[in-house]
């Protein structure tokens, strides 16, 4: 019973996180909400795996956590440099060191 209540609480938190991702107001609020939603998804997968007695859900949760982390880093890098693979010259220009 306790795990069902925890799963319901996580789903409610996920809905609130989705509202934050939609409403914003800034880009970083949306990125943080997306990352938080991914973390809550990992928690929900772990609880569901325990409740159903299927430990393979934990492997899926771990893989999803890694993808969530890499995706968040890629999104932040894209919005900082407007490219996923900036050259060193672009980095120096961005930091104000000159060419």
C-alpha positions in Angstrom: 0.0 0.0 0.0 2.8 2.4 0.8 4.4 2.0 -2.6 1.1 2.7 -4.3 0.8 6.0 -2.4 4.4 6.8 -3.3 3.7 6.1 -7.0 0.6 8.4 -6.9 2.6 11.1 -5.2 5.3 10.9 -7.9 2.7 11.1 -10.7 1.2 14.2 -9.1 4.7 15.7 -8.9 5.3 14.8 -12.5 2.1 16.7 -13.5 3.2 19.8 -11.6 6.6 19.5 -13.2 5.0 19.4 -16.7 3.1 22.5 -15.8 6.4 24.3 -14.9 7.9 23.1 -18.2 5.0 24.5 -20.2 4.6 27.8 -18.3 8.3 28.6 -18.1 8.8 31.6 -17.8 12.5 31.2 -18.8 14.4 28.7 -20.8 16.3 27.5 -17.8 13.1 26.9 -15.9 11.9 24.7 -18.7 15.3 22.8 -18.9 15.2 22.3 -15.1 11.6 21.1 -15.3 12.5 18.6 -18.0 15.4 17.3 -16.0 13.2 17.0 -12.9 10.6 15.2 -14.9 13.2 12.7 -16.1 14.4 12.1 -12.5 10.8 11.5 -11.4 10.3 9.1 -14.2 13.4 7.1 -13.0 11.9 7.0 -9.5 8.5 5.9 -10.9 10.2 3.1 -12.9 12.0 1.9 -9.8 8.9 1.8 -7.8 6.9 0.1 -10.5 9.7 -2.5 -10.9 9.6 -3.2 -7.2 5.8 -3.4 -7.1 5.6 -5.8 -10.0 8.6 -7.9 -8.9 10.5 -7.2 -12.2 14.1 -6.2 -11.5 14.7 -5.4 -15.2 12.7 -2.2 -14.7 15.7 -1.0 -12.6 18.0 -1.5 -15.6 15.6 0.5 -17.7 15.5 3.3 -15.0 19.3 3.4 -14.9 19.5 3.7 -18.7 16.9 6.4 -18.7 18.8 8.4 -16.0 21.9 8.3 -18.2 20.0 9.5 -21.2 18.3 12.2 -19.2 21.7 13.5 -17.9 23.3 13.5 -21.4 20.2 15.2 -22.9 20.2 18.0 -20.4 23.9 18.7 -20.9 23.3 18.7 -24.7 20.4 21.1 -24.5 22.3 23.5 -22.3 25.3 23.4 -24.5 23.2 24.0 -27.6 21.5 27.0 -26.1 24.8 28.5 -24.9 26.8 28.0 -28.1 24.0 27.6 -30.7 25.9 24.5 -31.9 26.6 21.1 -30.4 30.3 21.2 -31.5 31.8 24.6 -31.2 35.4 25.2 -32.3 38.0 26.7 -29.9 37.8 29.9 -31.8 34.0 30.1 -31.2 34.6 29.4 -27.5 37.2 32.2 -27.2 34.8 34.6 -28.9 32.0 33.6 -26.5 34.2 34.2 -23.5 35.5 37.5 -24.8 39.2 36.5 -25.2 39.2 37.5 -28.9 40.4 35.4 -31.9 
